[in-house]
Structures are given as structure tokens and as C-alpha cells.
Amino acid sequence: MEGERFCVSDPEPSRSESSSATSLSRRHSLSLSGAQPSQMDDDLENECVSEAGDIGDRALQSNRNSFSGSFHYLSAEDVVLPSYGFWCRDRAASSVIPSVSPLPEEILSLSIVVAVRDQDKKQENSNKLPKWLEYGSCMTHLAFFGILGVLTRYLLQKLFAPGTAGVTSDHTILYLDLPSNMVGSFLMGWWGVVFKADISYVSDFLAIGLTTGYLGSLTTFSGWNQKMLELSVEGHWVFALLGFLIGLFLAAYSIIFGIETSRGFRQFLKRCSGSSSASSRKTWRVDSYKRHLAILAVLLLMLGCLWSVSGILMAQEFRSDSSETQLWLACIVGPLGVWIRWFLARLNGRGLGKTGLLKWIPFGTLIANVSAACIMAALATVKKEVNSKTCDIIATGIQFGFLGCLSTVSTFISEFNAMRESRHPWRAYAYAMVTMCPSFGLGTLIYSLPVWVKGYK
């Protein structure tokens, strides 16, 4: 029926419980202060849209009350509140917005949240993880999955490069990182939107590792921007413009395709599993101190092995003049880029200044992408100036590893898609322009102008 509205329980919008609870209490305080409902809805939507990708360590700071992590994503098995346990979707507008309720129901909803949390805290307070251990777990998951993302990106580059499939190239609009950006955006629809609540129910740290760590490192914005700069240096300005447009178009439709296919698969799983799904999920849930420490110990062991093997292979390949040296250096320095991007994500949803100006812009992701693009352009200029084998290996390894992990397309396109489905779809394209134009403009000043002036080849 046209214009019909229906309610679905989270995790379809994939909002974190900490953000939902914070938004609920903020909405309640705004109601008591006399704020208009439309203004409250705009503020909440702006914050939720800009937090569609990640909120960094704010999740640890806001709600430290669980073994499996420090924040939860709502799932079908969670408590359903009268208004805020559901999200209303307008079939005609195809947008997801919070349902609006009168003030008495808001107070009732807030009371239920407080009652449930008080009951949970009595059982969990004695088993809280130390804050340093929570941060250590996040950093370990991010580093381990970040290295896996670097390796996957390298394999996809080689698979579609001219030497094998011949789909991508350094001299066409189908740049080398396009397949990894598309695959990462597609998987973000699965792991970062539809199934993020279910993954978080098992382990919040696993959800962080898969989305921020693996998918954020699998995709790279700085590599995309640098390839367009190189095309512009060669005089192919039309190719550079088309490269940005096609890259954005394919990444945007990759996440849409991922969301649609994962929703269909989710419905298939519900029909097949029935009532046994809840019990099976609880079996795998990391909800005890021993389980948490066991997983952390295993990940630390595997992370140490990855770093050790990368260091040994880097030394061997460097002596044998192999191009693989850059890959192993990238695996060593890649986690540093993931960690910085995760900490910058705390700026998402906060806006500028005390008033929270432009709260709908995820400034953490924006800063990570633009800064990584500028540093990558600077290193490319250094390679042209120094023109030595050692400099090329070190600079390329840092570009592929550190800067490739510092910048991300999967998170960027998740935020873009959330803005496109909001009540202000123009913000998605404004956000894309704010990200791409400064990156390309500053990259032209840092890389293209020196190449033109000094005549580098």
C-alpha cells in the first residue's frame, strides 16, 4: 500500500545500543526542556547518520557493561520498547527514521531501559573487564583483521591486474584498488549493516575487527585518489573525473547489493533455523571472562606470528630485490593506520564546537581520508625526487599499508548510503564532494605541480 508505514526491529538500521540509549535520554531531556519534536528528530537523525560507519573508542567510554565488549547492537532478541525498540520505515519514501511518541510514552520507555539495565548491572558489575583490557582487545582485533585486509587487497590487485585477469590498470579509469573497494563495500552491507547486530551479540570486538579493521583496510580511499592524480599528471583529466564518478557509483551500488542480498539470506536463515537460532547464538557468545581471555590470547599469538613472518620475509625479499618487500612492510605498518582511524572515529556525530554544528558530517572519517590522501601524494613526490630503490620500497610500503589502512572506502560509502536514505539525501553527495575535492585539490598542489614544474618522469 502506498505510503504505508511499518515497523521493523533493529538491527536493520544497525544502530548501536549505546547510541540508541544515549539518543533516548537526550530526546527525553530535550522534551522536558521544551524542544520541538521536528528539531529533536533532526538532531537524532544527523547524529545517527554520521555514526553509520563507526564511533571509535566512544563505544568503550559510553557504556562499559558487558563481557563481549562495551556496546551492543540491537537484535530481535533484545528488549522491545514501546516506541524506541522499533524503527519505522516509510515504504513510499524508502527512508528509516525514528518513530515519534508522546512524552508519557518516552518516560515509560526510559524507565524500562533503566530497569533492565539495573537488573543486568547486578549480574555483570562483579565481572567487568578493566578498561585497559578492553582497549587492548580492540587494538588486537583491529591489528589482526587490519593485516588480513591488507593481504586481501594485495591479492585482489594481483588477481585483476594486467598480468592475470587484465581488468584493472594504472592507466585507465578502472584503477587497481577498484575491485577491493567494491568487495569491501559489498561486505559492509553484510557485516556492517544487516548482520552487525548479530555479530556484536556474539562479540562486540569481533564486530569492530571485521568492519573497522578488515573492511576498512581492505578498501582504501588514498590509493583511489592517488591513481586519479597520476592520470591527471599525464593529462587525462577526463579519465580522472570519470574515475571518481565510476568509483563512487560502483562502491555505492556494491553496498546496496550487499544489503539486499544479506536481507534475503537473513530471511532464509530465519525460516530454516526457527527457534533454534537464539540458543545457537548464545552458545558462541563471548560472555565470560575465560572466553574473552582465551580469544584475546589466541589473537595475540596469531598477530605476533603475522608480524614475525612479515619481518622475516621483508628482510629476505629486500636482499633478493623482490617487489614483495613492499607487501610485508605494509603488513607491519598497516595496523598503525587502523588504530589512528579508529581513534579519529570518535569525532563522528559530534559536529563542530559546543553547539555541534554540521553534526551530520562524520568528521573523523573525513579527516582520515583527506589526510591519508595528502600524505600519499607527498610520498609519491618524494619517490620522484629521490628516485632510489630503497626509497621506493619504503615509501610504497607505507603508502600501501599505513595510508591504505588509514583511509577507507567501506566506512565512507556506509555513511554515504545512510545519508542517501535519510530525509536529506543531498547530504550524501555534499559529503562525497567535501571528501573528494579537497583530497584531489591538495593532492594536485603536493604531487602534480612539482611533477609538472620539475619534469619528473
N, C-alpha and C positions, 0 to 999 in steps of 0.2 A: 504494500500500500504506500502510495507516495506521501512523503512527509512523516511517515510513521516513525516513532521513536521506540527503541527497545533497549534493555539493559543487559550488559554482559559483565561478568565478574572479571577483575584483573586476574591474570597477567596480560591480557591482550594489549593494553596500553603500556605495560612494562614499567610501571612507576614503583619506586622503592617505598617500603613501608615507612621508613624514617621520613622520607619526603612527604608521604601522604599524611602521616600523623602530625608532622610539623605544619603542613598546609592546613589541616583541620583545625589545629589550635590557633593558627594565625587567623583563619577565617572566623573563628569564634570570637577572637579578640577584636577583629575588625567590626564584627556585627555589634558587639557591645559598645564600640566607640562611635557607631552611627554611620559607618561606611556604606555606600550604596552597593547592592548586590552585583551590578554590572562591573563596578570597579574592582570588587573582590575577585570576580571571575577572571577579569583581565590579568590581574596580578598573579593569580594562581596558574593560569594558562601560560603566561610568559615564563614563569619560573619552571614549570614542568617541561615546556618545550625546550628550553635551553639546557635542561638536565637530561634530555633524552639519551645522550651518549654516556656521560659519566659525571660523577661529582667528586671523584678523588677521595682524599682522606677525610673529607667531611662526614662520610658514612661512618667512619670509626669514631669521630668526635661526637656525633649526634646521638647515637643510640647503642651503647655498649652493653648489650644484654643477652648475648647468645653465643653458644659454642661454635656454631657453624659459621660465625662471622659476626659482624657488627650491625648489619642491617638486613632486612628481609624484603623480598618482593612478594606482593600479594598473590595468592593462588586460590584455586577453587575450594581448597580445604580450610582456608583461613576463615576467621570470624566475619560474617556478613553484617555490615552496619546498615541501619535503615536507609541512609542516603549515600554515605561515602564509601561503603563497601562495594558499590557498583558504579560503573561509568555508563553514561547514556550516549548512544550513538545515533545520530540523525541520518537515516538512510538516504534522505534526499540530498543533504549537504556532504555526506561522507566524511564527517569530522567527529572527533572524540572530544567531548567536553565534560567537566564535572557536573553532576546533577545538582540543582539548586533546591534547598529545603528551607522552610521557615525556621526562625530562631529556636523555638522549643525543641524541634527535632534535632537541631545541631547540638544543643545542650545534652540531649539524650544520647546522641551518638558519641559525643566526647566523654560522657560518663561511662559508657560501655567500654570505650577504649581504655580509660583509666582503670576500670575494674578488672578487665582482662589482663592488663599489664601488671597490676599489683599482684594478681594471683600468680602470674608467670615469674615475677621477680622473687617471690618467696621460694620458688623451686630452683632458681638459677643464680641467685646472689652468691651462694656459697661456692659456685663453680665458675665464676667469671674468669676469663682469660686476662692476664696482665696486659696493659696497653702496649708495652714494648713487644710482647709476643704477638699481638695482633698485627702490629706494623711489620714485624719480621715475617709473619706468614704472608701478608700481602706482597711484600717485596720479593719473597722467594717465589711465589706463584707468578708474579709479573715477570721476573727474570727468566724463569724456566720456560714459560709459554712464549715470552718475547723471542728467545733464541729459536724456538720451533717456528715462529713466524718468519724470522729472517731466513732460515733454511728453506721453508716452503716458498717464499718469494723468489729465492735464487733458483729453485727447481722449476718454477713456473716461467721464469725468464728464459732459462735454457730450453725448456720444452717448446716454447712458441717463438724462439729466436730464429734468425735466418738459417742457422746451421741444422735445424731439425724441422719443425713444422713450417717455419718461414712465414708466420702470420704477422709478427711484430718486427719493428726495425727502428734504428736510431734516426732514420732519415724520412720517416712517414708520420702521419698523424696517429697511427697505431703504435704508440710508444711501448717500450719494453715492459713497463710496470702496469700496463692496462689489464692483462689477464689477472694478475694478483689483486688489483683494485676491484675488479668485477667479482672475483671469487670471494674476497673478503666482505664485500658489500652484501652479496647473496647470503653468506653465512651469518652476517649480522642480523638479517631478517629472521633467521632461525634462532640463534643463540642469544642475540641481543634484544629481541623484541618479543617473539611469541613464547619461546621456551626459557626465557631468562628467569622467570619466577620459579619454574620447576628446577632449574639448575641451582638457583640460590637456595631453594628448600633443602637440597642435598648438602651444598656447601657454598656459602657466600664467597669464599676465597676462590673457589673454582669458577664462579661466575665472573669475578674480576679478572682472573687469569685468562679465561677464554676470550672475553670481549676486549678489555683494555690491553691485555698482554698479547695474546696470539693474533687476534684480528687487527688490532691497532698496529702491530709490527708487520703483519702480512701485507697490509696496504701502506702506501706512502704518498703523501702529497708533495713533499720536497722533490722526489725523483720525477714526478709528473711535471712539476713546474720547471725543473732544470732542462728536461727534454724540449719543452716549448721554447725556452730561452735559446737553446742550441739551434733550433730551427730558425728562430728569428735572426740569429747571428749570421746564418747562411743566406739570409734574405727571403726566407719562406714565411712571410708574415701571415699569409692566408692559411698555411698549414698550421701555424702556431695557434691562430684563433679557432680554427676548426678542431684542433687537438683539445683545447679546453672545452669546447661545446660538446664534442662527442664523448670525451672522458666523463663529463658531468652527466650527460644523458644516459650513458651505459651504466654508470655506477648507480644512478637513481633508479633505473628500471631493474637493476640487479637486486636491490634491496626489496623492491616491490614484489618481484618474482619470488624472492626468498620468503617474504611474509605470507604470500598467498599459498605457496606450496607447503609451508610449515603448518599453516592453519588446517589445510586439508589433511596432512599427516597426523595432526593432533586429534582431529575428529576420528580418524581411522583408529588411532590408538585407544581412544575412549570407548569405541564400540567393541574393540577386541578384548581389552583388559577388564572393563566393567568395574566392579567394586574392588578388585584385587590391586588396582593401581596405587591406592593410598598406602596399603600395607607394604607393597614392594618398595615404594619411595622411602618409607620410614626405615626399611632395612638398610638402605645405602646412606642414610643421613649421617653426617658427621656431627653428632650431638653429645659426644662425651669427650672428656679431657684426654683419655688414652687414644681415641681415634684421631683426634686432632694432632697430638704429638707424633703419632705413628706416620700420618700422612706428611707432616712437616719434615720429619727425619728422612723419609724416602725422597721427597723432592729436593732437600738439601744435598743428599747423596748424588742424585742424578744431575743436579745443577753443577756440583763440583766436578763430576765426570765430564760433562759437556765443556766446561771451561778448561779443564786439564787437557782433554783431547784437542780442543781448538788451539790451545797454546802450543802443544807438541807439533801438530800438523802445520801451524803457521810457521814455526821455525824450520821445519823440513822443506816446506814448499818455497820458502824465501830463499833457501840455499840452492834449490833446484830451478830457480827462475820461473816458477809456475804462477799462473794467474789465479790459482785457487787461494793464494795467500790472502787476498783481499777478503774472501769469504770468511776465513777463520778469524781474521782481525775483526770483522763485522760482528761475529758471534760473541766476541769478548766484550766489545764496547756497546753492543746493542741494548743490553739491559739498562744502562745508564740513561739512554733516551726514553725508555719506557717509564722509568721511575720519575724523571722530570715531568713527563707528560701527565702522569697520574697525579702528581702534586699540583700541577697547574690546573687540573680539572676542578679543584676546589673553587675556582673563580666562576665556574659555570652557574648561571642562575642568580648571581649576586648583583649584577649591574655595576654602575659607576657611582662612587660616592655614597654618602649616608642615605640618600634618597633612593638608591637603586635604579638610577637612570639606565635606560636601554637594557632592562633585565632579560629581555628575550634573546639577546646576543650571548652565546657561550664564549665568553672572553678567554677562558682557559684553553679551549681547543683552537681558537683564533690565534692566540699568541704562540702556541706551539707550532702551528702550521706555518705562519708567516716568518717566525724567527728561524725555523729549520730551513725554509726555502732560501732565506738570505745567507745563512751560514754555508749552505751547499753551494750557492753561487760564488761566495768568497773563496771556498776551497777549490772550485773549478778554475778560478782566476789564478790562484797560487800554483796549481798544476801547470797552467800555461806559462807562467813566469819562470818557475824553477826548472821544469822540463827534465826531470830525472826519474829513474826507475823507482828509487826508494820513496821519493815524494809522491809519485803516482800511487804506489801501493798503500801508503799510509792514508793519504787523502781520500782515495776511493773506498778504503775500508771504513773510514769514519763516515763518509757520505752514505754508504750502503747500510751500515749498521746503526751508528748513533743517530744520524739525522733521519734515516729511513724509519727508525722506531720512534723518534721524537715527533715526527709528523704522522698524520693518519688520514685516510680517506673513509674508512668504515665508520668511525665516530662522526666525522664531518657529514657524511651522507645520511647517517641516522638522525642527526639534528636537522638536516635539510628536509628529510622526509616528514619529520614531526611538524616542522613549521609549515610545510606544504599542506598538511592535513588539518592544520589549525584554522581558526576563524580569520586569520590574517595570512593567507598563502603568499602574498607578495614578499613577506619577510624572508622566505626561503631563498628567493632569487637575490634579494638585497644582501643576505648573509653570504651567498656564493660570490657576489661581486666584491664584498668587503674582504673576503679571503683571497680571491684570485688577483684582483687588480693591484693591491699593494705588493703582493708576492712577486708578480711579474714586473711591476714598475721598479721596485727596489732591486730586483734581480738584474734588470737591464742596466741600472746605474753601476751595480757592483761587478757584473760579468760582461755584459755586451759592450758597453762603452770602452773598457780597457782593451778588449779584443779588437774593436774597430780602430782605436787610436794607435795601438802598438803593432797592429797587423799580425797577431798570433795566428798560427795555422794549426 
